[in-house]
Amino acid sequence: MDNTKFTDVFGDCFISGFTEGGEFSAIVSIKVSDKSKVSAVKAAAEAEIAIAAAPGLSVGTKNGLDKGKSDVWDDTETTISVNWAGGGDLKPADEKWDLATVVDVATRFPHLVQTCAQRTSAVLTRYTSLRSFNEADARNPAGDRFRILDYDLCSLYTQDLFSAFLAYKDIWAELSEMMKNPDRYRERDPGTDVPDPITLTPRSLNEARLLARKGLTQITDVTKDLIYNPSLADLDGNGNQRPVPYAWPGEIRKRMPIRHHGLTIREQADLVRRDTNYGLLTAQEVSKIGQWARDEDLEFAPLIGDRLPVPTSWLHRRRDSLFCTLDQERSAKTLDRLTRLRFHAHECRSVNWLAVIGRQTHSKRCQGRLSSIGFSTDGESAATARDDGTHHAVGGRASANPAFWSQPLADLERAAASKVRVEYEQGSGCLAALIVLDAHGQELTSWKEYGQGKVSMPAGLKSVEQEAPDERSGWVLAGFWGHDDSVVITSVGAIWRKA
């Protein structure tokens, strides 16, 4: 054997011994069907899993929960995953794993390991630490010494390689998903930061996938080169870091299409925190509803609509703003219940000066479209209501004409809303209908631009329904949030609250 090939055959270190002992881990997952029992189940589980400080000492909270234990664990599903090394036979083979068994085994495990230990990891020693190895190497000719490669400098470099490899795998998987369901995504707008965004055409998506696969291949090749030449992870002769042969994965991700709103606000906020390239929530939306979205008793439905960019021309005095009916209760310690609900439509009263050139003003085009939401809460029962019977209005312009109000005024003290239906025309930038229904499908209140009552939705409109997360847990309609352009509402989503 050529001595320079020593590392290829024997590696850079050898196993000089083993650490012995044991390891025990148990993962307990509890699925609760009734969300109102989460706190009780959590307390019962903590009492079950709590390990006594000394033999024979019981946990105080457990005794208090034993009487109602059967009720606490109703409608729950428990999954226990156990792994261990060492300790021998932990329990009889015919005894099932439950919380009591897990706690009992965990308590006895250190004693079991003392009597039956197992090799848990190897002790690695470098050859250069052996006197006999160095003496043997000294006897070799000067041109035929053992070549022991040093991989210490590779650790940081390989961490970067591994992170980039995983990022490319995620990109490849996301691009594959886009090719299957392109309607769930929208293309990025070109700009100085993204001059060439990836389009949703099969050719563009496939070319991007090939770039991701090329990056995976290049990272694999670099890893192979490090085995024989670990100095590649070190600085070059000029003290500079060697450039990597692959492109930074973030460059491709920055060009990728963005997923449409299709998740709950809490899920979207998690994605934004984990990877800002998703861009599901705007900074304005995060600032506006961030405090409410963190409330476990509130559920924000995704925004529905087709918002258009706000023109900057002097002919259009429009703005884009975000509204949330919960704003009226920011100072309250507890949220009041929604009791009344009325929708307003836009009534155009201005002169259409653009008619002379064959165009319509924004106000004229939005005639009859949803413009404002009026509502009241039970904390305002004694206050004087507005003309439409509610105490607050959010969104665009609230109409003073009762002909542009939804009928009837919804009384949510007597009927519970369980579904909200939003209808809009693609590319219009406004909503054609907003309908609130009870559990039986009866309309509590609604505004439809094409006619009220049981008039069927005309062709060309898109309809999206939003339901309470779980009717059995007593979720109720708590309000709405969305965008408006000072004239009409451009997108809207329901807010549900756990009663």
N, C-alpha and C positions, 0 to 999 in steps of 0.2 A: 504494500500500500504506500502511495506517495504521502509523506508526512504532511504536506500542505493540504491534503484532503481529510485531515483528522476530524474537523468539525462536521463535514458531510456525513461521516460514518458514525461518530460517537456523540455529536452535539457539543454544546459549550459547557455542559455540566452533567453530573451524574447523581443518582439517588443514593444518599448516604445513610438514610434511615427514614423512619416514619413517626409521625405524631399519632398517639393513640388516645382514644376516649370515646365519645359518642355525641350524636346530634339528634335532637328531636324537634320537629316543627308540626304544627297543626293549624290549618286555616279553616275557620268556621264561618260559613256564609248563611245568613238568615234572610229569606225573602218574605216580606210582609205584604199581604194582599190589601189589608185595611190600613191606609196611611195614618189614620187617627191613633193606631196602636203602636206606632213606631217607638215612641218614648218608653212605653211600658215594656215592650219586648226588649229594648236596649237595656233597660234597668235589670230585667230578669236575666238576660244573658250575662251581663257583667257580674251579677250575684252568683250565677252558676260557675263562671270561669274563675272567679276570685279564688286564689290559693291561700289557705290558712297560713299564718305566720309561724305556727308551731303545731306539732302533732296533737290532735284532739281539740284544737281551737276552731270553733265554727265561725262562719261569717254571719254577722248580725242581719244584714239586709236579706239574706237568703231565707231565713226563718219567716220574715214578714211577708215574703212573696209566695211561700209554699201553698197557702190556702187558695189563692187565686191563680195558681200556676196553670191549671188546665185551661182556664179562660184566656190567659195571656198567650198561650202557644196555639190557640185555635187560629185557623186560616194562615198558618205560617209554614214555610218550607225550609228545612235546615239541611245544608250540605257540609260534610266534614271531610277534609283531605288531610291525611296524616302521612308523614315521611320520617324515617328514623334510621340511624346507623348505630350499632352497638346496643348493649343492654339485654341481649338475648330475647327470650319470650316475654313480651310486655304484658300480655293478657291472654286468657284462654281463647282458642281459635273460634269457638262458637259464640263468643260474646261480641255484640255489635258495638261500634263506635258511637257514643253519644257524648253530650257535654260532660256528664258525670265521669265517664270513662276517661275522657281526655284529661280532665283535671287530676284524676287519680294516678294515671300513668305519668303525667308531668311531675307530680309530687314525688313519685318513687324513682324516677329515671336516674338521678345522680347516683343513688345506691346501686341500681341495676348495672350501671356502667362500670362501677368499681369492681364488680364481680365478673363482668363480661365486656371488656373493652374491644374496640375494633380500630383498625388503621383508618384514620380519617383524612390524612394528607401526607404527601411525601416531603422529605427534607432534601432540597437540591443544593449541591455543593459544586463550585467551579473546580475544574481540573487544576488550574494554576494555584489553588490553595494547598495542593498535596506536595510534600517534599519529594516523594519518589517520582512524581511526574516531572518536576523541575530538574531533578538530577538526571532523569532519562533524556530530557530535552537538551540538557547541556552536553551530553555525550554525542548528540547528533551533529553531523557536519553543519557548518555555518549556512550553507545554502539549502539545507534540507531539515529545517526545524519544524516542530509542530506549529501549525497555524490555528490559533484559537481566536475566533471572531468575537468581537465585543458588541452585543446588541443593546447595551444600556441606553444608548442615545436614540434607539428606535422607538421607545415607548411613547413619547409625545407625538412623534410623526405617525405612528401606526394608529393612534387614537384619532388623529385628523382623517387618516385614510378610512377608518371604520365609520366615522360620522358621515363622511362624504358618500361612502358606499350605501349606507342606509338611506341617506337623503335621495340618492339616485333611484333606489328601489321604490321608495314612496312615490317619487315623480313618475316612474314607469307605470306603477299601479294606477295612479290617478289619471294619467293620460289614457290608459286602457279603459277606465270607467267612463271618461269623457267620450270616447269613441262609441261606447255602447249606449250612453244616454246623453247626447249633446244638448237636449232640451232642458236639462237641469243646470246648465251653465250659461254664462254670458261672457263675451269677449271683453278684454281690457281695452280701455280707450288709449290710442297711441299718444305719446307725449315725449318730452325730453328724456325722462327716465326709462320709458319703454317705447323706443322708436319702432320696433317690429314685433308687436304682440302676436302670440300664436292664435290663429283663427280656429273656428270649430269645424273646418272642412276636414274630411278624412286625410287628405294629403298633408296638410299642415300638422295635424295631430300625429300622424305616422312619422313624419320627419323629426318631430320633437321626441318621439319614443326612441328613434334610432340614435339621437344624440345622447339620451339617457343610457341606452345600452352601450354606446361607445364609452361613456364615462365609467361604467361598471367594468368593462374590459380593461381600460387603461389602469384603473386602480388595482385590479388583479395582477396585471403585469408588473406594476411597481412593487407590489408585495413580494412577488417571486424574485425580483432583482435584489431586494433587501436581504434575502436569505444568504446570498453569496457576496453581497457588497453592502454591509450595514452602514458604511461611511456615507451613503447617499442621504442619510438622515441628518448628517452633520453639515456645518457651514462649508461653503466652497473656499478656495484659496484666498479670495478677497474679503472673507468674513461675511458674505451675504448668504441668505437662505436660498437653497436651490429651488427653482420654480417647479411646480408640479405639472405633469403633462396633461392633466385633465382640466376642464373648465369648472368653475365654481358652480355647484348645483343651484345656488340661489339665483344665478343669472337666468337659468331656464324657468325656475319657479316664478320669477318676477314677470315673465312673459305669458304665463299660463292663464287660461280663462278662469273666471271666478264663479263659484257655485252660487246659485240663486238662494234667496231666503227660503229655507225649507225646514229649519230646525227651530226649536224653542229658543227664546232669548238667552236662557242660561246656557244651553248647549253652544250657541253661537259665541257667547262671551268666553266660554272655555276655549273654543277654537282660536279666538282672537288672541287670548293670552298665550296659547301654546304656539301659534304660528301666525304671525301678522299678515302673511301672504294670502290668507283666506279672505281677509277684508270683508267679512259678512256684515259687521256693524260699523257704521261711520262714527267718527269721533263725536259728532253731534248727538248721535243716538246713545252712545255709551255715557256721555255726560248727562244726558237728560233722564234716562231711566235706569242708570246703573245701580242706584241705591235701591230701587224697587225690585229689579231683577234678582237681587241677592236674597230676597225674602222667600223662604221656603213655602209660605202660604199663598204666594202669588205666582201665576203662570202667565207669561206674555206670549200670545200667539204671534207667528211670523206676520210681517207686513204683507198685505195683498194690494196689488195695484200696479200701475205702469207709469211711474214718475218719469217726467221728461226734464231735461236740463232747463233751468230757468234762463230765459233770454236776457241778454245784457243790453239790448237795444232800448232807446228812449221811448219807443212805441209801446213797450210792455213794462208796466210798473208792477212787476210781480216779484215775489220773494219766496224762499223756501224755508219753512219753519217746522219744527217738531212740536206736537202737542201731546199731552197726557192728562186724562181726566183726574188722575191721582194728585196732580199738582195742587188742586184746591184743598188738599188735606195734608200738605207738607208739615204744618205746624201741629197737627193732631197726633196724640200718642197712639191712638188706635184708629184704624180705617173705618169710617162709617159705611153703612150698607147702601148700595144703589137702590133707589126707590122709584124714580121716574125717569123716563127716557123718551126723547122726541128727536126726530131727524129733520133737518132743514135742507131744502134744495136752493140752488142759485136762481135768482130772478134778474134777468138783464134789464136794466132801466136806462142804460146809456145809449147815445146815438152812435150808430155804426158808421164812423167817418171813413173807414177803409172800404166801405161798400162801393165807393166810386171807382176803385181800382180792382173790384171783383174779389175782395178778401173780407174776412170776418174778424172782428176783434175777439180777443180771448174771452171776454165776458159773454159775447154772443154765442160763441161755440159751446160754452159751458152751460147754456140755458137748460134748467131742469136737472142738472147733475148735482150730486151730493155736495153740500157746501159746509154744513156745520152740524154739531151734535149737542143737543141740549140735555141736561141731566140734573137730578137732585139726589140728595142723600138723606137718610133718616135724621141726621143731625140738624136739618134745616126745615123741619116740618112746621115750625112756628113762624118762620121768616116769610116775607112777602115774595111771592113767585113772580116771574116775568110774564109777559103776555102769552107765551106759549105753554105756561104751566110748569116750567122748570126754573131752577135757580142759577144755573151756569150754562155757558156755551163755549165750545172749543172748536178749533178748525178755522175755516174761512169766514165768509160773511153769513151771519144769521139773518134769515129773511123775516121781514115784518108782515108778509102776506100769508095768512093761514092757508091759502091755496097751495103754498109751497112747503107745508108741514106734513110730516107723516101722521097718519091716522090709524088707530087712535093714539092717545098719549099712553104709553106703556106704564102699567101699575105693577112694579116688580115686588110690591109687598104681598100681593095676592097670587101672583103667578111667577114661577121661576124660569129664567131663560137658560136653555141648555144648548142652543146652537145659534151661530151667526153666519149668515150667507152674504158674500161679497160678490158683486158682478161688475165687470168693467170691460171696456173695449180696448183691444191691443193698440197701442200707439196714440191713444186719446189723451193720456195724462190726467184723467179724472175718473170718478166712479159713477156707474149708471144706477146702481141699486145697493141698498144695505138693508138686510132683513133680519129680525130677531125672532126666533121661534122657541116654543116650549118643548117639553119632552114628547108631546103628542103630535108635533109638527104644525101646531097652530101658530099663526103669525101674531106676535104680541104687538109689534109695531114695525113699519117698513116704509121706505121711500123707494119708488121705482120710477125712473125717468120715463119709461114707456107706458106707465099706467098702473094704478093701484089695484088692490084686491087680489084675485086669483088669476090675473093676466099672466100668460106664459111668457117666459123670457124669449126675446127674438133671437134669430140666428146671428152669429157674429160676436156675441158676448161670451166672455169666459166667466165661469161660476166656480167659486171656491168656498167650501164650508169649513167652519172652525167650531169644534165641539169642546165641551168641558173635559178636562183630563180624565175624570172618573166620577160619574154621576153617583155611584154608591158612596163615595166619600163626602158628598155634599158640596161639591164645587158650584159656585154661583158666578154670574156675570158681575164683575166689579167695575168695568169701564172700558175705555178704548184708548189707543194711542195711534199715532200716525203722522203723516206729513200733510201740509197744506201750502198753497201758493198765494195766500191772502184772498183768493176768490173761491176756490173749491178745494175739497179734500182730494189729495192725489194718491194716498195709500192709507190703509187702516188695518188695525189688528185688534182682536178682543183681548181683554185682561180678565182672567178668571181668578177667583179667590176662594180659598178653602173656608167653608162656613164654620 
